[in-house]
Amino acid sequence: MIIEATGLKGLKSDLAHLDEVTTKLGFVRWQWEYTRATYDFKMEDKATKSVYFLRVNARVESGKLESPYAILFLEEAYIGRETFPHGLDYNSPVPDSVLKISNQKLAQLQQLLAD
């Protein structure tokens, strides 16, 4: 599920600052390569015991990802339900409680990056 109108798409940051801000909010830079990275936030729906991940994609505008000075811009944010053994289902319905937490995290991220 893509989350529209987050205010994040197109925001830019250097890697060091983006890593610091996302870590502070509980995100983990998970998948990464020379030109892109994903930041994941893990949530559990207590009612169903399902695990969901809020994922924000980032692409390198200049530099290389291993440099703290690389400039990245953010892309869409989306939510997926964890599937066994290690995948995400982006078409599963997302509980309101998970969506609420996701929107709060995205708003916090947007505010910290805009400062």
C-alpha positions in Angstrom: 0.0 0.0 0.0 1.5 3.3 -1.1 0.9 6.2 1.3 0.0 9.3 -0.6 0.5 13.0 0.4 3.2 12.4 3.1 5.1 15.5 2.3 8.3 13.4 2.1 8.5 12.8 -1.6 11.3 14.8 -3.1 12.8 15.9 0.3 16.6 15.9 0.2 19.2 15.1 2.9 22.7 14.0 3.3 23.2 10.4 4.3 24.6 11.1 7.7 21.6 13.3 8.7 19.0 11.0 7.2 20.5 8.0 9.0 20.5 10.0 12.3 16.9 11.1 12.0 15.5 7.8 10.9 17.4 5.9 13.6 16.0 8.4 16.2 12.5 7.5 15.0 13.1 3.7 15.1 13.7 3.1 11.4 16.5 0.8 10.1 18.4 1.4 6.9 17.8 -2.1 5.6 18.4 -2.7 1.9 21.0 -0.5 0.3 23.3 -0.4 -2.7 25.3 2.4 -4.3 22.3 4.4 -5.6 19.4 3.6 -3.3 18.4 2.7 0.2 15.3 1.7 2.1 14.4 2.7 5.6 12.0 0.3 7.4 10.0 0.7 10.6 8.6 -2.5 12.1 5.1 -2.6 13.6 3.0 -5.5 15.0 -0.8 -5.6 14.9 -1.6 -7.0 18.4 -5.0 -8.3 17.4 -3.8 -10.5 14.5 -0.1 -10.9 15.5 0.7 -9.8 12.0 3.9 -7.8 11.4 3.9 -4.8 9.1 6.8 -2.7 7.8 6.6 1.0 6.9 9.2 1.5 4.2 10.6 4.7 2.8 12.7 4.6 -0.4 15.7 7.0 -0.9 17.7 7.5 -4.1 21.2 9.1 -4.4 21.2 12.4 -6.2 24.9 13.0 -5.8 27.8 11.0 -4.3 27.9 7.4 -3.3 25.9 5.8 -0.6 28.8 4.8 1.5 29.8 8.5 1.9 28.1 10.4 4.7 28.0 13.4 2.4 26.0 11.7 -0.3 22.8 13.6 -1.1 19.6 11.5 -1.2 16.1 12.3 -2.1 13.1 10.5 -0.7 10.5 8.7 -2.8 7.2 7.1 -1.9 6.4 5.5 1.5 4.5 2.3 1.6 3.4 -0.5 4.0 3.6 -4.2 3.6 2.6 -7.2 5.7 5.5 -9.6 6.5 5.2 -13.0 4.8 7.2 -16.1 5.5 10.1 -16.6 5.2 11.2 -13.1 4.2 8.9 -11.0 2.0 6.3 -8.2 2.1 2.8 -8.4 0.8 1.9 -4.8 -0.3 -1.7 -5.8 -1.3 -2.9 -6.9 2.2 -5.4 -4.7 4.0 -3.7 -2.5 6.6 -5.3 -2.2 10.1 -6.3 1.3 11.2 -4.0 1.1 14.2 -0.9 0.3 11.9 -1.9 3.1 9.5 -2.2 5.6 12.3 1.3 4.8 13.6 2.7 4.9 10.1 1.2 8.4 9.5 2.6 9.6 12.8 6.1 8.3 12.0 6.0 9.9 8.5 4.8 13.2 9.9 7.7 13.1 12.4 10.2 12.2 9.7 8.9 15.0 7.5 9.2 17.6 10.3 12.7 16.5 11.3 14.0 16.6 7.7 12.3 20.0 7.1 14.1 21.6 10.1 
